[in-house]
Structures are given as C-alpha cells and as structure tokens.
Amino acid sequence: MRTIRVETTAATILLTEAPEPKVRDRQTGEIAKDAVSGEALMTLGVVYIEEGESSLIKVTVPEGGVSEGLALGAPVSLPGLVARPWESVFNGQQRHGIAFRAAAITPAAFPAVAEAVA
C-alpha cells in the first residue's frame, strides 16, 4: 500500500501514552519487529493538533528511536512520520484504518504563540 508523508511543522504534538512494546501476537506475547532491521517496535499515543483541530493517534516507532526525557503531556517531535492505509478481514468483518509510523520520538518545545495583528 501507499505510504503518505505527514507534514508536522505546523502541528503541536503532545505525548498522551508512554512508549510500550508493540505486541505482534497477543496469545504468545511475541513483540513486533521491523521487517528490515529486525529491531523491536514500540507504540505510543499522541494528540496531533493543527489548525484548531485535534486527533488522538497511535504511532509505531523503532525501539532505538525512543529518546530519553519524554514526559506525558509534553510536546514531542515525530521525525519521518508517515501514514499508511490498511484493510483486513477479521472474523468475517471487513476492517480498515490508517497506521502511523515515525523514525523516532524526541522531546520538543511548545511553539511560540504569534500575536494577532489587529
């Protein structure tokens, strides 16, 4: 499927769920690995705010891309953020959605608030 690059320069992204290992198989507890590097994958939750609208999203990041100093509620940066549409059939039900993946997650600063010119 096609991968769509997500432009984040105008967005504020806040960490809402700490990174935790992404489970590939819930029955066995197997941790998901990157298909190319074999590195363990982590999932985390963020709120993505842009132009007055917000969305809660889950993002997958390689374990080595998780920076120290992350705090819940704090702004973060997601370099290399991409969205990938997916669909599957589970128990006879067609399901679809968008999976988000980034190269890393790092602490960021709140953007400066521009003063309105009257």
ChimeraX attribute file (.defattr): number of C-alpha atoms within 10 A of each C-alpha:
attribute: neighborCount
match mode: 1-to-1
recipient: residues
	/A:1	7
	/A:2	8
	/A:3	12
	/A:4	12
	/A:5	14
	/A:6	15
	/A:7	12
	/A:8	16
	/A:9	10
	/A:10	10
	/A:11	17
	/A:12	20
	/A:13	24
	/A:14	22
	/A:15	22
	/A:16	18
	/A:17	16
	/A:18	14
	/A:19	20
	/A:20	14
	/A:21	18
	/A:22	21
	/A:23	17
	/A:24	13
	/A:25	10
	/A:26	9
	/A:27	7
	/A:28	8
	/A:29	10
	/A:30	12
	/A:31	15
	/A:32	17
	/A:33	18
	/A:34	12
	/A:35	8
	/A:36	6
	/A:37	8
	/A:38	10
	/A:39	15
	/A:40	17
	/A:41	23
	/A:42	23
	/A:43	19
	/A:44	19
	/A:45	18
	/A:46	23
	/A:47	20
	/A:48	17
	/A:49	16
	/A:50	14
	/A:51	8
	/A:52	6
	/A:53	8
	/A:54	13
	/A:55	11
	/A:56	14
	/A:57	15
	/A:58	18
	/A:59	21
	/A:60	22
	/A:61	27
	/A:62	23
	/A:63	21
	/A:64	13
	/A:65	16
	/A:66	18
	/A:67	11
	/A:68	9
	/A:69	8
	/A:70	17
	/A:71	14
	/A:72	13
	/A:73	14
	/A:74	16
	/A:75	21
	/A:76	21
	/A:77	20
	/A:78	22
	/A:79	17
	/A:80	14
	/A:81	20
	/A:82	18
	/A:83	17
	/A:84	14
	/A:85	13
	/A:86	12
	/A:87	11
	/A:88	11
	/A:89	9
	/A:90	8
	/A:91	7
	/A:92	7
	/A:93	8
	/A:94	9
	/A:95	11
	/A:96	11
	/A:97	11
	/A:98	13
	/A:99	15
	/A:100	20
	/A:101	24
	/A:102	19
	/A:103	16
	/A:104	19
	/A:105	26
	/A:106	15
	/A:107	17
	/A:108	15
	/A:109	11
	/A:110	11
	/A:111	11
	/A:112	6
	/A:113	6
	/A:114	6
	/A:115	6
	/A:116	5
	/A:117	4
	/A:118	3
